[in-house]
Amino acid sequence: MKATILPEVEAQDVFHTALGDLTKLVIHCEAKDFSRPPPLLAALYELLTGRPFENVGGAAINFQSAMPGASGSFGRRLPVVWMRIDTRYGDLALSSGRRIELGPRLAALSEGVIDDLTAGHALLVLDWSHEGRPTFWTSNIRKIVGQFGIPPQNIVVLTQNTAAPEPAHNDQPDINIVNAHSFIPAFWRLLFGSTVREGEFHDDIGFAAAAPPERSHHFICMNYEATATRACLVSRLLERPERGFVSFQKDQFRRSMPGSRAFEDELDGVSVAMERGDNHSMVREFLAHYKNYAIDLAPRAAPRGDRDFLPRDAFKKSSLFVVTEKEMARPDQRRFTEKTLKAIIAGLPFVVFGNQGTIALLREAGFDVLSDFVDHSYDEEDNPAYRFAMAYEALEHALNRPAGFTPKEHERLIEAAGHNKTVFERPLFDQWVLSPVSQLYQRHPGANASVAEFAGALPPPNAMRYTPY
């Protein structure tokens, strides 16, 4: 069993400040279906406690025991209601395609909790840290919470989005937006923290780079959710002579279903004009003749910790990671997701079919992106069709060399993995975990009030109960 938190990280002041702030909160987790929990909250809970989040039930969450030595002494503890959302309307996605809107979820809270929210004594956190959008529009959520009299300045939306939200209208206070990536603490725990489920992935950064330099496959391309862009890429890869690990689940289209206008538009968006008709016919033929496609790739692992993560053996036999982000054509979208971060974790050279500036974000974070192996100039192209074409050209160039690495190249990969491990351990953790936690606390309406002011306004502790709906 690994330590929950690396000692060298726990010794840092920034860590204790941020997590000390977290211990001052009493968190009411509004969640009907714990297979879809608030992503950042669940990741933090498992990282700090080493226990599965599903075991929390509907009880209030207290992180005090997870931080030995944290004082957490601020008069009364500060109440927070923490909900998962899946759209900018505040909906919660459940099974069978059902969604529950934000209004009924707020109405289902217990009287004491909703009173805290409407009185401005509690913070409402809407956790969308598993998704990003070009622009986050808060007007829909403002309208819903306004029916309950919840002050918008006491609401925080967690999102991967890096673009500015819409401005508040009529100079009214607006909802706070905090950028957070829930997969950062989740990956961090899998790499450095404790095991909470049987069969979870636990390996070091650069595990694929450290494997023997001889490789049997030129590339690996994993696709667990199908999109038009991914179908376009995979259909091309299957026509190539090089041997590679490919996965593509045809029955996993969740957005832009084949044949729909949205599907055709997405395919147009990544196709230069002279290739557009050819790309459409190629994708149609691919989807017509292939089912759930996997070549030389073992079935997905059953344990949740390995789900959508990294099949070790396949990576250790591959020379290049072909990363397929969910989107390429959305304007003003500047972010990376867990897909791209898996390339850093594996330690292989990689090509990203994703948004403009993805590689730039990795460089800004301090990562070595192995540009001496792959030409990443495609990352600067703002036109998604030409970016796709340039990325594919970089992919073809990388595949023209034999599979495997020379001793010098192998040494270079191991060196880069060692550097990237230090970046992942601290700077990335600080930016996407510790900083958002500190911002949550600072934006709580009671964080900067005096003890007398805030404590006098709160109900007795026993009145602060959460009742699952």
LINVEN-V629143 format. One line per field, one symbol per residue. phi: phi as a letter, one per 30 degrees, with the letter a starting at -180 (. if undefined). psi: psi as a letter, one per 40 degrees, with the letter a starting at -180 (. if undefined). Layout:
phi=???
psi=???
This chain:
phi=.dddbeedddddddddddddddddcccccdadbddbdeddddddddddcibddeddicddcbceddbeiddicbhddcdbcbbdbbbddidcdcdhidbcddedddddddeddddddddicbcccccbdcbbbebcccdddedddddciddddcbbccbdecddddddchhdecddcbdacddddddedddbcddcbdiddbaddidddddeddbcbdabbcbcbdbddddddddddddddddadbbacddcdcbhdejddddddddddccdedceddddddddddddcccdcbchbdedddeedcdhcbdeddddcccaccccddbbcddhcbabcdedddddddicebbccaddiddddddddjddchddcbdcdedddddddddddddddddeddddcddjbdeddddddddddddddddddceddddcbddddddeddcddcdcddedddddcddeeddcccced
psi=hiidhhddddeiddddddddddeeihhhhhhdheegihdddddddddddfihddedaeiihhedeeghehdehgbiihihhhihieieeeihhaifeiihiddddddeiiddddddddefeihhhhhfeeiiidhhhedddddddddefhhdefhhhhieheiiiiiiiffiiiihhhhihdeddddddddeaiheiheihhiihedddeiidhieidihhhhehiiddddddddddeeieihihhhhhdefhdigiheidddddddddehideedddddddddddddeiahhhhfhiihididdehfbhhddddeeiehhhhgididehifhgiiadddddddddeiiihhgaihedddddddeeihefeedhhfeddehdhdddddddddddddddeeiiiaiidddddddddddddddddddcdddddecdddddddddehdedeiiddddddeiiideegihhi.
